[in-house]
Amino acid sequence: MNNYESVELNGLAERLVAARKAANVTQESAALHLEMSRPTFISMEKGLRRPKPDELAKLAALYQVQLNILLRQEPKSQTLRPHLRIVLEGGTDGSKEIEAAATVLENYIDDYRQLEKLMGSNAASNYPPVVRRPTGPVERFAEHCAQEERARLDLGAHQPIYTLRNTLEESGISIFIEPLDSSLAGLYVFEPNFGYCILVNRQHPRERRRWTIAHEYGHFLLERDRPGIDFSKPMQRKPEGERFADAFAAALLMPEAGVQRRYYEEVERSGDFKVGDLCRMAEYFGVSLMAMTLRLEFLALIQKGSWDRVSLSRVPVRSLKQEAGIQAGEEFDSVEAFPLRYKHLAVEAFVEEKITEGQLARFLRCPRIKAREIVQEITEANDGADSTAAPFRLTLTHSLLSEVAR
């Protein structure tokens, strides 16, 4: 435990509290594990008593957390905590699950910051300006914002966004995908000195994860400085921010022009629009059957209440897709736990001997043997890219027609 005495005590206490809550361990159980009284243990969590090295090692084992995470010099991110206190003190169900998810995201942010500091690298960002909502229907304003974002990100007006995560990460947003409690869809926070971060529930299907990413991006546009949590089950009465984020996600993933084009093509072909056509359109845009149906209802292309009739039929969506000849959806986008840039920074730090193999495995959240495979994969890809010489120098003025004429 090098430099243990130099670790700032309040920061250490905060990390101990966060690790205990994430591990779902009570103060009484932790005190019993250390063979000390509960008041003595509480004084340690309050930063009034510095834990002894052996006590710290025992707590790290109990909480199943790396010791160097607890000893990190940098203070933990505080952006989420005030918001979470309001949620937890309000008696919201699932407070332990929220605390665990918040700790996962905070640890990723801390690790990302440490890697950037080690490598002297800050991510470039291409953030849109914060939108100011005018008077009028919030859903229509969200529709406008989605169209603006598709244009700004050069996504076109019609086609689906198959690589949504990659597209947003290229603009500077950090997206992490980890298993969360089933009640949670995602969590989001904007760190002024770091950037916008989204945590998505890996246990949800592809279509739900894509919706969560688009939904949280809507929050970023409208409520940048307000961290938040999104639950799997929709609220009975949604606040304006949630309504905006839902409408924005629908318009971003299912652009009006693209939906209308597909709809009218199908109607012209068959003279009707059936449930099978609905299933195929949902697959085309990479969204759930419910999201696609509600979008068509919103655009007044099918009757209001169509989704109610589909759901009341009690026919499983999987069965409907099978009858429509739709196979299991392919993953076009990355489903890694962390952004690509995060992984490259970790490997680069290891190659330059700024971190050990054990630290690399911790950053990548995998066993050492897997970490070595990742290093080999990335270094071989980089070597291959460098060794491939271009046969000639291509310029923007190079003719593509003259080659055909030869």
N, C-alpha and C positions, 0 to 999 in steps of 0.2 A: 504494500500500500504506500507507494511513493507519494510524498507531499500530502499525506493524509491530514496532517495538522493544519495545512494551508487551505483546505477546502472550506469555503464559506459556510457557516453553520446554519443560517436560515435557509439557504438554498438546499443544503443536505436534508434538513428537516422536511421541506416541501416535497422533495423527491421520495423520502421515506413514506410520507402520508399517501402520496399518489400511488406508489408501488403496492402499499398494503391494501388500499381500496380496490385497485385493479385485480389483486389476487383474492379479493373477497375474504379477507382475514380481519377479525375483530381485534380491537386493542387488547382485550383481555386474553385472547389466544396468543397474540404476539408476545405479550408480557410473560405469559406462562412459558412460552418457548424459550425465552431468554432467562427464565427463572428469576424474575424481578417483579416488584409490585406494579400494579397498574398506574398509580400516580407517578412512579419513576419513569415508566415508559412514556406516559403522556408528556412529561417534561422534556423528554428527548424529541418527541414529535413537535413540540412547541419551540424547539431551538434553544432551550434553557440548559440542556445537558448534552455534551458531545458523546455519541456512542463510542464504546471502545472498539478497536479493530476486530476482535473476535465476535463481538455482538453484531457488528455490521455484516460480517461474513455469514453469521447465522440467519440474519434477516434476509439477506440476498438469496440464500438457499430456500428459506421459507416462502418468499414471494416469487421465487423462480425468475429472478431478474439478474442480469449481469452486474457484478460488483462495480465495474468501471462506469456503468450508467448512474449508479448512486453517487459515485465520487466525482462526477463531471463538474468542472469548475464553472461552466457557463450556467446562469440561472435558467430555470425552465420557463417555457413560454407561459405567459399569464393571460393571453387574450381570451381564452375560453373560460377561465374560471369564474369571472363575475357573472357571465350569462348562465353558467351551469348552476351556480349557487341559487339564482332566482328560480330555475326550473326545479331543483331538488327541494328547496325550501317550500315550494308551492305544493309539495306532496305528489308530484308526478310519478305515476307508476314506472318502474324500470329504472330507478335512479342508479342502482348499482351497474346496470348495463350501460347507462350513459357515461358513468365515471370510467368504466373500463374502456369504452370506445374513445373517450377524450384522452385517456392516457396513451392509447395506441397512436393517435394522431400527434400528440405532443412529443412523444418519443421519436417519431419519424421526423418531425420538424427540427428537433434538437440535433438528430443525427445528420440531417441534410445540411444544417448550418455548420456543423463541425467539419463535414467533408468540404464544403465551400471554403471554410477558413483554412483548412490544411492545404488546399490546392490553389488558394488565392483566386477563386473563380466565383463570380456572381452571375446568376442567370439573367439573360436578356428578357425583357418583358414587352409585350405588345398589347397592353391592356386598353380596352375601350374606356371612354369617359363614363363616369357615373351618370345614369339617366335620371331626369327629374320628371316625375309623373305629373302630367297636366290633369285638368278636370275632365271628367268623362269616364266611360267604361274602361276599367283597368285591363280587361281581356283584349280589347282592340288596341290599346297602347302596347301591350305585350306582343301582339301580332306585328306591329310596326317595328318594335325593337328586334324581333327575331329576323325580320327581313333585312334590317340594317346590318345585323351581325353576319348573316350569311353573305351579304355583299362585301363587308369589310374583310372577312376571312376567305373570300374568293371561293365560296361553296356552291355558287350557282343558285338559280331560283327554282329548280325542279327536282334535282336528283337527291337520293338519300345520302346521309353522312355515315358511311360505314366505318370510318376511323375517327370517331368523335373524340376519343381520349387523346389520340396522337395529335389531332388538330389543335385542341385546347392546350396541350402541353407545349406545343411549339410556340404558342403565344405567351408562355411563361407561367401557366397554371400547373400546380403540382397535384396529381391525382394518385391516391393510394387505395389499394383494394385488399381488404382483409376480412376474414370471417368475423361477423358481429352477431349480436343477439338478433333473433328473427324479428323482433319488434322494431328494430332500427333499420332504416333504409340508407341513411347517410348523415354525415356531419361536415360542417364547413366553417372556415375561419379565414379572415384576412389579417395577416401579420404585416404591419406597415414596413418593417425592415427586412421582410423576407418575401412575402407574396401571398397569393390566394391558394388555399389548400382544401382539397376535398377528400373525404374518406368514404368509400363505398362498400357496401356489404357484399362480400364475395359469394355468400350463400344464396343470393338472389339470382334468378335466371338472367341471361344476356339482355333481354329486352328491358327488364327492370333496372339493371345496372346502367344501361344507356339513358333511361329516363331520369334516374337519379342524378347522373352527371349533368344532363341538360337542365334539370330542375335547379340544381345548386348553382349552376352558371347564371340562371335567372336571378337568384338571390344576390349574386355578385354584382350584377348590373344595377339593381335597385337598392340593395341594402348592404353595401360593401363593408361598412364598419360594424355590422351586427352579426356576430357568430350565431350559429343555430344548429338545430338537430331536426331531422326529418324522420318521421315514423312510417312504418310500413302501412299501417291502417290510416286512411284519411281522416282528418278532423271533421266533426259534425258541422261546425261553423268556422270556415277558414278565414283568417285575417287577410287583409289586402295583399301583403307580401307573398303569402302562399298562393293566392289566386293568380297573382302576376307570374310567379315561378311556374305554376302548372300550365298557364296559357302560353308562356314563352317556350317551355319545353315542347309542347305540342306543335307550335308553329315552327320551331327550329328543326325538329326531327321530321315533321310532316308538312313541308311548305305548301301553302294554299295552291300555288300554280302547279306544283307537281302532283298533288292529290287530285286536282280537277282534271289534269291531263289523263292520268291513269283511269279515273272514273269514267270520263266520257269515251275514252277508247274502248273500254269494256262494254259500256252501254251500246255504243255504235256497232260493236262486233256481234253481240248476242241479243240486243234489244231489252236487256234486263241487267240487274245487278244483284247477284245472289250471295248467300253466306259463303260459298266457296270462293267467290271473287273477293269478298271481304278478307278471308283468311290469307289469300295470296297477296293482297295489297299490304296487309300487316307485315307479312314476311319480307316484302320488298323494301319497306321503309324501316324494318328492324325494330318494330314496336309490338306491344301486346295487342291482342284482339280487342280488348276493352278500349285501349287508347285510340286505336284506329277507328273503332265504331263511334266513339264520342267525338272524334275529330270530324268525321263525315256528318254527324248530326249538327255540330257547331257550324259547319259550312253549308248547312241546309241541303246537302246532297242526298240524304236519306231521312226517313221520318224520325222525329223525336221519339225517344223511348225504345229505339231499336236495340240498344244494349240491354235494357231491362228484359226484353223479350228473349234475347239470346241467352242471358244468364238464367232466366226462369225456366228455360228448357231443360236445364241440368245436364245437358250433354257436355262432357269434358272437352275443353279446348283442344287437348291432344288428339282426341278422336276426330274432331272436326278437321284438324290439320291433316291427319292421316287420310281421311276421305278425300281431301282436296289435293292429295298427292304431294304434300309438303314434308320434306325430311327435316330432321333436327337442324336448327339454325347453326351455321358456321360462325366461328369466332374470327371476325376480320380484324378486330382491334386487339391491342395488347391486354392481357389479363394478369400481368406480373404485379406483384405486390406494390412496387414502387415505380416511379418514372424512369425512363431509359437513361436520362442524364444522371440521376442518382446512382444507378448501377455503374455507369462509366466512370463517375468520379471516385467511387469506392475502388474499382479495379485500378484506376490510374494511381491512386494513393498507395495501393499495395505494390504495384510495379515499381514505383519510385521510392519504395521502402519507407514510407511515412507512416504506415500502419503494419501491424503483424498479420499473419494469416488468421490467427484467432480473432483479431479485431475485424478483419475483412468478413469472416463468417458471421460475426455479430451484426455488422452493418447490413449484410445481405439476408439475414434471418434464415440461415441454412447451415447444414453441417459443413465441416472443413473440406471434405472431399467434393461436395457440390460447389463450394466456393472456388476450388482449384479448377473445376471444369468450366466455370463461368469465366475465369481469367483466361484460360486457354482459348475458349470460344471467341472472346472479344479481341485478344491479341492476334489470333489467326485471321480474324476478319479485317483488322486494321492492317496487318502485314500484306494480306491479299490485295487490299485496296491500293496500298502504296506501290506494290510491285507491278501493277498492271499499267503499262505505258500506253498512252493514246497513240493510235497509228498516224494521226495527223491532228493539227490544231483546228478545232471547230470554232467558228466565229458566228455572230448573229447575222452576218451578211452572207453566210454560206448558202448557196442556192440548193434547194431540194428538187428543183425541176431539171436543172442541167445534168444531174446524175442520171436521170431517167432517159434523157435524150441521147446519151452516149451509146 
